[in-house]
């Protein structure tokens, strides 16, 4: 049953994505950028609806009130494609830092350019970071909310955290609060896998970390608070009545936390 529902959702997801790109194309580029945000936000909401109806996967987000309306950095945990779109409806004017190759994709890349995202050459090292900082300053002046994934790439639930230096540098240079977001969506929408598992994805928007801390203090606090919340959500999911399949990384982390999993029939 999971295979069939996953197949139906994946087909519907891509039809929905391509269809909305084509339908909105005639008017999208003639509207001011601020008004075009309703297009991706509707796409995000429709994805969530399809996910719930076809795959049986709902979500709950707590702490939405912690997202500022003005300039800030939003730092979600990155486990799944799910976390690239689900938070969009709750963010006023988001801007992503992304690899420039994405802007080369027909249609999709055009939309990214219209939304004035920050496209960088990840292979250029420190030059890319300087570019991100300079572009980030401009976006902060516009009152936007910068989204960056602290670990850079998707990590499986429970995996040892590997936070990159980029967010530390952005925090230091942009002088705005950082809002961590914890979740365990990778249990239900695993990276690099076809299956989508039923249940409820819980996400938690944590209180903003204020500007002005030292780089070391900020990094330690970001990791400590994000990972503690992720651990709590992982335990909650694993101990639920109908838990999703747990990858080895999640089982190992639960063992480190001293959590004894109940026997399942």
C-alpha positions as CSV (number, residue, x, y, z in Angstrom):
1,X,0.0,0.0,0.0
2,X,2.9,2.4,0.8
3,X,4.4,1.7,-2.6
4,X,1.1,2.5,-4.4
5,X,0.5,5.6,-2.4
6,X,4.0,6.8,-2.9
7,X,3.8,6.3,-6.6
8,X,0.5,8.2,-6.8
9,X,2.0,11.1,-4.8
10,X,5.2,11.3,-6.8
11,X,3.3,11.4,-10.1
12,X,0.9,14.0,-8.8
13,X,3.8,16.1,-7.3
14,X,5.6,16.4,-10.6
15,X,2.4,17.1,-12.5
16,X,1.4,19.7,-10.0
17,X,4.9,21.3,-10.2
18,X,5.2,21.4,-14.0
19,X,1.5,22.4,-14.4
20,X,1.8,25.3,-12.0
21,X,5.0,26.5,-13.7
22,X,3.2,26.5,-17.1
23,X,-0.1,28.0,-15.9
24,X,1.6,30.9,-14.0
25,X,4.1,31.6,-16.7
26,X,2.0,34.1,-18.8
27,X,1.5,36.5,-15.9
28,X,4.3,35.7,-13.4
29,X,6.9,37.8,-15.0
30,X,4.7,40.9,-15.4
31,X,4.0,41.2,-11.7
32,X,6.2,43.0,-9.1
33,X,8.4,40.4,-7.3
34,X,6.7,41.0,-4.0
35,X,3.3,40.0,-5.5
36,X,4.6,36.9,-7.3
37,X,5.3,35.1,-4.0
38,X,1.8,33.9,-4.0
39,X,2.6,31.5,-6.8
40,X,5.3,29.4,-5.0
41,X,3.3,29.7,-1.7
42,X,0.2,28.1,-3.4
43,X,2.5,25.5,-4.9
44,X,3.8,24.7,-1.4
45,X,0.3,24.4,0.0
46,X,-0.9,22.2,-2.8
47,X,2.1,19.9,-2.3
48,X,1.2,19.6,1.4
49,X,-2.4,18.8,0.4
50,X,-1.3,16.1,-2.1
51,X,1.1,14.7,0.5
52,X,-1.7,14.3,3.0
53,X,-4.4,13.0,0.7
54,X,-2.2,10.6,-1.4
55,X,0.6,9.6,0.9
56,X,-1.3,9.9,4.2
57,X,1.4,12.3,5.5
58,X,0.3,15.4,7.4
59,X,2.5,18.0,9.3
60,X,2.3,20.3,12.3
61,X,4.6,23.3,12.8
62,X,4.9,24.9,16.2
63,X,6.6,28.2,17.0
64,X,5.6,30.0,13.7
65,X,5.4,33.2,15.8
66,X,9.2,33.0,16.1
67,X,9.7,33.9,12.5
68,X,10.3,37.7,12.2
69,X,8.5,39.8,9.6
70,X,11.7,41.7,9.0
71,X,15.2,40.8,8.1
72,X,16.6,37.6,9.5
73,X,18.3,34.3,8.7
74,X,16.2,31.2,8.8
75,X,18.1,28.0,9.4
76,X,16.1,24.8,8.9
77,X,17.4,21.3,9.4
78,X,17.9,19.8,6.0
79,X,16.8,16.2,5.7
80,X,14.4,16.1,2.8
81,X,13.0,17.9,-0.2
82,X,10.0,18.5,2.1
83,X,11.8,21.2,4.0
84,X,12.6,23.2,0.9
85,X,9.0,24.2,0.3
86,X,6.8,23.5,3.4
87,X,7.9,26.7,5.3
88,X,7.4,29.1,2.4
89,X,3.8,30.0,3.2
90,X,4.9,31.2,6.7
91,X,7.7,33.4,5.5
92,X,6.9,36.9,4.1
93,X,9.6,37.4,1.6
94,X,12.1,34.5,1.5
95,X,15.4,34.4,-0.3
96,X,17.5,31.2,-0.8
97,X,21.2,30.8,-1.2
98,X,21.5,28.2,-3.9
99,X,23.9,26.8,-6.5
100,X,23.9,28.8,-9.7
101,X,23.3,25.7,-11.8
102,X,19.7,25.7,-10.7
103,X,19.1,29.0,-12.4
104,X,20.0,27.3,-15.7
105,X,17.0,24.9,-15.6
106,X,14.4,26.0,-18.1
107,X,11.2,27.5,-16.5
108,X,12.3,26.7,-13.0
109,X,15.5,28.7,-13.3
110,X,13.6,31.6,-14.7
111,X,11.3,31.6,-11.7
112,X,14.4,31.6,-9.4
113,X,15.8,34.7,-11.2
114,X,12.5,36.5,-11.0
115,X,12.4,35.8,-7.2
116,X,15.9,37.4,-6.9
117,X,17.5,34.4,-5.2
118,X,21.2,34.4,-4.4
119,X,22.9,32.1,-6.9
120,X,26.5,31.2,-6.1
121,X,29.3,29.1,-7.6
122,X,29.8,26.6,-4.8
123,X,33.0,25.4,-6.3
124,X,34.7,28.8,-5.9
125,X,35.2,28.4,-2.1
126,X,35.8,31.6,-0.2
127,X,34.8,33.7,-3.2
128,X,31.3,32.1,-3.1
129,X,31.0,33.0,0.6
130,X,32.0,36.6,0.0
131,X,29.4,36.8,-2.8
132,X,26.7,35.4,-0.5
133,X,27.6,37.9,2.2
134,X,27.5,40.8,-0.2
135,X,24.2,39.7,-1.7
136,X,22.8,38.9,1.7
137,X,23.5,42.5,2.9
138,X,21.4,43.8,0.0
139,X,18.5,41.5,0.7
140,X,18.6,42.4,4.4
141,X,18.2,46.1,3.4
142,X,15.1,45.0,1.6
143,X,13.7,43.4,4.8
144,X,13.8,39.9,3.4
145,X,14.2,36.6,5.2
146,X,17.3,34.6,4.1
147,X,17.0,30.8,4.2
148,X,20.2,28.8,4.5
149,X,20.7,25.2,5.5
150,X,23.5,25.1,8.0
151,X,24.7,21.6,7.0
152,X,24.6,22.5,3.3
153,X,23.3,19.1,2.1
154,X,20.6,16.7,3.2
155,X,21.4,14.5,6.2
156,X,19.5,11.5,7.4
157,X,17.6,11.7,10.7
158,X,19.8,11.1,13.7
159,X,23.1,11.5,11.7
160,X,25.9,13.3,13.4
161,X,25.6,17.0,12.7
162,X,28.0,18.6,10.2
163,X,27.4,22.4,10.4
164,X,29.3,24.4,7.7
165,X,31.1,27.7,8.4
166,X,29.0,29.6,5.9
167,X,26.1,30.4,8.3
168,X,28.5,31.5,11.0
169,X,30.1,34.0,8.6
170,X,26.6,35.2,7.5
171,X,25.5,35.6,11.1
172,X,28.7,37.6,11.9
173,X,28.5,39.9,8.9
174,X,24.8,40.5,8.5
175,X,24.0,41.3,12.1
176,X,20.4,39.9,12.1
177,X,18.8,37.2,14.2
178,X,19.0,33.6,13.2
179,X,15.9,31.4,13.5
180,X,16.6,27.6,13.8
181,X,14.0,25.1,12.6
182,X,14.1,21.5,13.8
183,X,12.2,18.6,12.3
184,X,12.5,14.9,11.4
185,X,10.9,15.0,7.9
186,X,13.5,12.6,6.7
187,X,11.7,9.8,8.5
188,X,8.6,10.3,6.3
189,X,10.1,11.7,3.1
190,X,13.6,10.1,3.0
191,X,16.3,11.7,0.9
192,X,17.1,9.9,-2.4
193,X,14.3,7.4,-2.0
194,X,11.0,6.9,-3.7
195,X,8.8,5.9,-0.7
196,X,6.7,8.4,1.3
197,X,5.6,7.1,4.7
198,X,2.3,8.0,6.4
199,X,2.1,9.9,9.7
200,X,2.5,13.4,10.9
201,X,5.8,15.4,10.4
202,X,6.4,17.6,13.4
203,X,8.5,20.7,13.0
204,X,9.5,23.3,15.6
205,X,10.5,26.9,14.9
206,X,12.9,27.8,17.7
207,X,13.3,31.2,19.3
208,X,15.6,33.5,17.4
209,X,19.3,33.6,18.3
210,X,20.0,37.4,18.6
211,X,22.8,39.1,16.8
212,X,26.0,40.1,18.5
213,X,27.3,36.8,19.9
214,X,30.8,35.7,19.1
215,X,31.2,33.2,16.2
216,X,32.0,30.4,18.5
217,X,29.2,31.1,20.9
218,X,26.7,31.4,18.0
219,X,27.8,28.2,16.4
220,X,27.7,26.2,19.6
221,X,24.2,27.6,20.5
222,X,22.8,26.9,17.0
223,X,24.0,23.3,17.0
224,X,23.0,22.7,20.6
225,X,19.5,24.1,20.4
226,X,18.7,22.7,16.9
227,X,20.0,19.2,17.7
228,X,18.3,19.0,21.1
229,X,14.9,19.8,19.4
230,X,15.6,17.3,16.7
231,X,16.4,14.6,19.3
232,X,13.1,15.4,21.1
233,X,11.1,15.1,17.8
234,X,13.0,11.9,16.8
235,X,12.1,10.3,20.1
236,X,8.5,11.4,19.8
237,X,8.2,9.9,16.3
238,X,9.9,6.7,17.2
239,X,7.7,6.2,20.3
240,X,4.4,7.0,18.5
241,X,1.7,4.5,17.9
242,X,2.4,4.1,14.3
243,X,6.1,5.1,13.8
244,X,7.7,5.4,10.4
245,X,10.6,3.1,9.5
246,X,13.8,4.2,11.3
247,X,17.0,4.4,9.3
248,X,20.2,3.1,11.0
249,X,21.3,6.6,11.8
250,X,18.1,7.2,13.8
251,X,18.4,3.9,15.6
252,X,22.0,4.6,16.5
253,X,21.1,8.1,17.8
254,X,18.2,6.8,19.9
255,X,20.5,4.3,21.4
256,X,23.0,7.0,22.3
257,X,20.1,8.9,24.0
258,X,19.3,5.8,26.0
259,X,15.9,5.3,24.3
260,X,14.7,1.7,24.3
261,X,12.4,1.1,21.4
262,X,9.2,-0.8,22.1
263,X,8.8,-4.2,20.5
264,X,6.7,-4.0,17.3
265,X,4.6,-6.8,15.9
